[in-house]
Amino acid sequence: MHINNVSQKTSMQVITGFLFVSIIYTGVMSAMYFSISGGDWSISHFWNWVITSYNSLLADNPEDPWIAWVTFIILPAVFYLGLIGSIIARQTALNKLNSSLNLKSVDFLQGRINFNFNKSQYNFACGYSDINALQMVLKTAIAHTKYGSYIALKEIVLNFKVLNNKKFSISNTPLSPTRFIYKIIDYSRNINNFTYKFEGAGEQADIKEKIENYLNKGYKPILTKKWEEKFKLLSIILFIVGISFIADLKEDLINYFKDGSWYICLPFLTAILVSFILDMILITDKIKEKNIRGYNE
C-alpha cells in the first residue's frame, strides 16, 4: 500500500472540484453556442454571441439583472479563477514541502514499511515489530449544506514512532476514506501499539462505528446503525406508497398496459423495486455480520 504525503493544501480534491464544475459550465455554454451558430464557429464569433446573449438577458429581465450577471460574469469568474487559484495554491504548497526534509511517502509492504523522504539518501525501511506505535489521527471539520451542518472527515494523519524513538508523520486526503482506514487497520495488526483519535470538529459517528466494528469484530458493515434505520424507514414508506397506488389502480392496470399507458404505473413500480433493493442491502449486511460473529464465536 503506497501512501503519498498529501495534506489538504497539496490535495487534488479542490482542483478536481473546480475542474468538474468548469467543464460542466463550458460544456453547457458550448452546446448553446453550437446550436445557434449555424456552422460559423470561431473565437471572435463566440465572444460576439456571449456579449449578445448577455445584453439580451439584461433587456429581457430589466428588473432582475442578476440573472445575466450570474450566468455570464459571476459563475465563470468563480469557476475559472477558482481553478487557477487552486492550482497555484497547490503548487506553492508543494514547493514548500519539497524545499525541506519531509516524509514524501510510505509503503506498507509484506513484512516491512518503507519510509521515503524528499531526499532519497534519508530513505529507510523497518519491520512492523520495529514500530513502537502508530497513531491514526482523523481530522474533521464542520461542513454546511442547504439541509444543515454535519461533521466531515477532511484529512488523515499517520504518526509513526520507531524503535530509536524517532517520530514521523504523513498526511493524506483519500477519495475513499473508509477503504483507506480499513487498509491501515489491516497493516496495523502487525504493529505493537495502534491507536486512533479524532481532532477538529469532533467524532464522525459513522466512521467511528465502522472502525470499532472492524477493529474488534473484523466486520466491515455496509451500513452503520444510523443509516440502517433510515434505510428501513425508507423501504417501508416506498413499499406502502407503491402498493397503495397499485392497489387503487388494479382495475385499470391491464388497460394501461394494453393502450401503451403503462408509464403511468412506472413511478409506483419503481418505488416497490427500490424498496426491495434497500431490503436486499439490509439483508446482505445482516448476513455478513452474522457470519463474522459466528466465525469469531
C-alpha positions as CSV (number, residue, x, y, z in Angstrom):
1,M,0.0,0.0,0.0
2,H,1.6,3.3,-1.2
3,I,0.6,6.5,0.7
4,N,1.8,9.9,-0.5
5,N,2.2,12.8,1.8
6,V,-0.8,14.8,0.7
7,S,-2.2,17.4,3.0
8,Q,-5.3,19.4,2.4
9,K,-3.2,22.1,0.9
10,T,-1.5,19.7,-1.6
11,S,-4.6,17.6,-2.3
12,M,-6.1,17.5,-5.7
13,Q,-9.7,17.5,-4.3
14,V,-10.2,21.2,-4.6
15,I,-8.7,21.4,-8.1
16,T,-10.9,18.4,-9.1
17,G,-14.0,20.1,-7.8
18,F,-13.3,23.4,-9.7
19,L,-12.3,21.4,-12.8
20,F,-15.6,19.4,-12.7
21,V,-17.9,22.5,-12.5
22,S,-15.8,24.3,-15.0
23,I,-16.1,21.5,-17.6
24,I,-19.9,21.4,-17.0
25,Y,-20.3,25.2,-17.4
26,T,-18.0,25.1,-20.5
27,G,-20.0,22.2,-22.0
28,V,-23.4,23.9,-21.4
29,M,-22.2,27.2,-22.9
30,S,-20.5,25.5,-25.8
31,A,-23.7,23.4,-26.6
32,M,-25.8,26.6,-26.6
33,Y,-23.3,28.3,-28.9
34,F,-23.0,25.5,-31.4
35,S,-26.8,25.0,-31.5
36,I,-27.3,28.6,-32.8
37,S,-24.1,29.3,-34.6
38,G,-25.1,27.8,-37.9
39,G,-21.6,26.3,-38.5
40,D,-19.8,29.7,-38.3
41,W,-17.5,28.7,-35.4
42,S,-14.7,31.0,-34.4
43,I,-13.4,32.6,-31.2
44,S,-14.5,36.0,-32.3
45,H,-17.9,34.8,-33.2
46,F,-18.2,33.0,-29.8
47,W,-17.4,36.2,-27.9
48,N,-19.9,38.2,-30.0
49,W,-22.5,35.6,-29.1
50,V,-21.6,35.9,-25.4
51,I,-22.0,39.7,-25.5
52,T,-25.2,39.5,-27.5
53,S,-26.7,36.9,-25.1
54,Y,-25.7,38.9,-22.1
55,N,-27.3,42.1,-23.4
56,S,-30.4,40.1,-24.4
57,L,-30.8,38.7,-20.9
58,L,-30.5,42.2,-19.4
59,A,-33.1,43.6,-21.9
60,D,-35.5,40.7,-21.2
61,N,-35.1,40.9,-17.4
62,P,-34.7,44.6,-16.6
63,E,-35.9,44.0,-13.0
64,D,-33.6,41.0,-12.5
65,P,-30.2,41.9,-14.0
66,W,-28.6,39.4,-11.6
67,I,-29.6,36.6,-14.0
68,A,-27.3,37.9,-16.7
69,W,-24.6,38.8,-14.1
70,V,-24.6,35.3,-12.6
71,T,-24.8,33.5,-15.9
72,F,-22.1,35.3,-17.8
73,I,-19.9,37.0,-15.2
74,I,-20.1,35.6,-11.7
75,L,-20.2,31.8,-12.5
76,P,-17.3,31.8,-15.0
77,A,-15.3,34.0,-12.7
78,V,-15.8,31.7,-9.7
79,F,-15.2,28.5,-11.7
80,Y,-12.2,29.5,-13.8
81,L,-10.5,31.8,-11.3
82,G,-11.1,29.3,-8.6
83,L,-9.5,26.6,-10.7
84,I,-6.5,28.8,-11.5
85,G,-6.2,29.9,-7.8
86,S,-6.4,26.3,-6.5
87,I,-3.7,25.1,-8.9
88,I,-1.4,28.0,-7.8
89,A,-2.1,27.3,-4.1
90,R,-1.3,23.6,-4.5
91,Q,1.9,24.3,-6.4
92,T,3.1,26.8,-3.8
93,A,2.4,24.2,-1.0
94,L,4.2,21.5,-3.0
95,N,7.3,23.8,-3.4
96,K,7.3,24.5,0.3
97,L,7.0,20.8,1.1
98,N,9.8,19.8,-1.3
99,S,12.2,22.5,-0.1
100,S,12.6,20.9,3.4
101,L,13.4,17.4,4.6
102,N,9.9,15.9,4.8
103,L,8.5,12.4,4.5
104,K,7.4,12.1,0.9
105,S,5.6,8.7,1.0
106,V,5.2,5.5,2.9
107,D,5.0,2.0,1.6
108,F,3.2,-0.7,3.6
109,L,4.7,-4.0,2.3
110,Q,4.8,-7.6,3.3
111,G,7.0,-7.7,6.4
112,R,8.3,-4.1,6.3
113,I,7.5,-0.5,5.9
114,N,9.5,1.8,3.6
115,F,9.8,5.5,4.6
116,N,10.6,7.6,1.6
117,F,11.9,11.2,2.0
118,N,12.2,14.2,-0.4
119,K,15.9,13.5,-0.2
120,S,16.3,9.8,-1.1
121,Q,19.6,9.4,0.9
122,Y,17.5,9.5,4.0
123,N,15.1,6.7,3.0
124,F,15.0,3.7,5.3
125,A,12.9,0.6,5.9
126,C,12.0,-1.3,9.1
127,G,9.9,-4.3,10.1
128,Y,6.5,-3.9,11.7
129,S,7.9,-5.1,15.0
130,D,10.3,-2.1,14.9
131,I,7.4,0.3,15.1
132,N,6.8,1.3,18.7
133,A,3.5,3.0,17.9
134,L,1.2,4.0,15.1
135,Q,-1.5,6.6,15.7
136,M,-4.1,7.4,13.1
137,V,-5.5,11.0,13.6
138,L,-8.8,11.7,11.8
139,K,-9.1,15.4,11.3
140,T,-12.7,16.6,11.0
141,A,-14.5,19.9,10.2
142,I,-18.0,21.3,10.2
143,A,-19.4,21.1,6.6
144,H,-22.6,23.0,5.7
145,T,-25.2,22.2,3.1
146,K,-28.7,23.5,2.4
147,Y,-30.0,20.7,4.6
148,G,-27.9,21.7,7.6
149,S,-24.5,21.1,9.1
150,Y,-22.6,17.9,9.7
151,I,-19.1,16.7,10.7
152,A,-17.0,15.7,7.8
153,L,-13.6,13.9,7.6
154,K,-11.1,16.2,5.9
155,E,-7.7,14.7,6.5
156,I,-6.0,11.6,7.9
157,V,-2.6,11.8,9.6
158,L,-0.4,8.8,10.5
159,N,2.1,9.3,13.3
160,F,4.8,6.7,13.4
161,K,7.2,6.1,16.3
162,V,10.1,3.7,15.6
163,L,12.4,1.9,18.0
164,N,15.0,4.6,18.1
165,N,12.2,7.0,19.3
166,K,12.2,8.9,16.0
167,K,8.8,10.2,15.0
168,F,7.5,10.7,11.5
169,S,4.1,11.9,10.3
170,I,2.4,11.6,6.9
171,S,-0.9,13.2,5.8
172,N,-3.4,12.0,3.3
173,T,-6.8,13.1,2.0
174,P,-8.2,9.9,0.4
175,L,-11.1,9.9,-2.0
176,S,-12.4,6.8,-0.2
177,P,-11.7,7.4,3.5
178,T,-13.3,4.2,4.7
179,R,-11.4,1.9,2.3
180,F,-8.1,3.8,3.3
181,I,-8.9,3.3,7.0
182,Y,-9.6,-0.4,6.6
183,K,-6.3,-0.9,4.9
184,I,-4.4,0.9,7.7
185,I,-6.2,-1.2,10.3
186,D,-5.2,-4.4,8.3
187,Y,-1.5,-3.4,8.4
188,S,-1.7,-2.1,12.0
189,R,-2.5,-5.6,13.3
190,N,1.3,-6.3,12.9
191,I,2.2,-3.3,15.0
192,N,2.6,-3.4,18.7
193,N,0.6,-0.3,19.6
194,F,-2.1,1.1,17.3
195,T,-4.4,3.9,18.3
196,Y,-6.7,6.4,16.6
197,K,-8.4,9.6,17.6
198,F,-10.5,12.4,16.1
199,E,-9.3,16.0,16.0
200,G,-11.0,19.2,15.0
201,A,-14.8,19.3,15.0
202,G,-15.2,16.1,16.9
203,E,-16.0,12.5,16.2
204,Q,-17.6,11.4,12.9
205,A,-20.1,8.8,14.2
206,D,-20.4,6.6,11.1
207,I,-16.6,6.3,10.7
208,K,-16.1,5.6,14.4
209,E,-18.7,2.8,14.3
210,K,-17.0,1.3,11.2
211,I,-13.6,1.5,12.8
212,E,-14.8,-0.2,16.1
213,N,-16.6,-2.9,14.2
214,Y,-13.5,-3.8,12.1
215,L,-11.0,-3.5,14.9
216,N,-13.0,-5.6,17.4
217,K,-15.0,-7.9,15.1
218,G,-13.2,-8.0,11.8
219,Y,-16.6,-6.9,10.3
220,K,-16.9,-4.3,7.5
221,P,-20.5,-3.0,7.7
222,I,-22.2,-1.7,4.6
223,L,-24.4,0.5,6.7
224,T,-23.9,2.0,10.1
225,K,-26.8,1.8,12.7
226,K,-28.0,5.3,11.8
227,W,-28.2,4.5,8.0
228,E,-29.7,1.1,8.7
229,E,-32.6,2.8,10.5
230,K,-33.0,5.3,7.6
231,F,-33.0,2.5,5.0
232,K,-35.6,0.5,7.0
233,L,-37.9,3.5,7.2
234,L,-37.4,4.5,3.6
235,S,-38.0,0.9,2.4
236,I,-41.3,0.7,4.4
237,I,-42.5,4.1,3.1
238,L,-41.7,3.3,-0.5
239,F,-43.3,-0.1,-0.3
240,I,-46.5,1.2,1.3
241,V,-46.8,4.1,-1.2
242,G,-46.2,1.8,-4.2
243,I,-48.5,-0.9,-3.1
244,S,-51.3,1.5,-2.2
245,F,-51.3,3.2,-5.5
246,I,-51.1,-0.1,-7.4
247,A,-54.0,-1.4,-5.4
248,D,-56.1,1.6,-6.2
249,L,-55.3,1.2,-9.9
250,K,-55.6,-2.6,-10.1
251,E,-58.8,-2.5,-12.2
252,D,-57.2,-0.2,-14.7
253,L,-53.7,-1.9,-14.8
254,I,-54.5,-4.2,-17.8
255,N,-56.0,-1.3,-19.8
256,Y,-52.9,0.8,-19.1
257,F,-50.6,-1.8,-20.5
258,K,-52.9,-2.6,-23.5
259,D,-53.2,1.0,-24.7
260,G,-49.5,1.8,-24.0
261,S,-50.1,4.0,-21.0
262,W,-48.0,1.7,-18.7
263,Y,-45.7,4.6,-17.8
264,I,-48.5,5.9,-15.5
265,C,-47.6,3.0,-13.2
266,L,-43.9,3.3,-13.6
267,P,-43.3,5.6,-10.5
268,F,-45.1,3.3,-8.2
269,L,-43.5,0.1,-9.6
270,T,-40.1,1.9,-9.2
271,A,-40.9,2.7,-5.6
272,I,-41.6,-1.0,-4.9
273,L,-38.4,-2.1,-6.8
274,V,-36.3,0.4,-4.8
275,S,-37.9,-0.9,-1.6
276,F,-36.8,-4.4,-2.5
277,I,-33.3,-3.2,-3.3
278,L,-33.0,-1.5,0.1
279,D,-34.2,-4.7,1.7
280,M,-31.6,-6.7,-0.1
281,I,-28.8,-4.3,1.1
282,L,-30.1,-4.6,4.7
283,I,-30.3,-8.4,4.5
284,T,-26.8,-8.7,3.0
285,D,-25.4,-6.6,5.7
286,K,-27.0,-8.7,8.4
287,I,-25.8,-11.9,6.8
288,K,-22.2,-10.6,6.7
289,E,-22.5,-9.6,10.4
290,K,-23.9,-12.9,11.4
291,N,-21.2,-14.9,9.5
292,I,-18.5,-12.8,11.1
293,R,-20.0,-13.2,14.6
294,G,-20.3,-16.9,14.1
295,Y,-16.7,-17.2,13.0
296,N,-15.4,-15.1,15.9
297,E,-17.5,-17.0,18.4
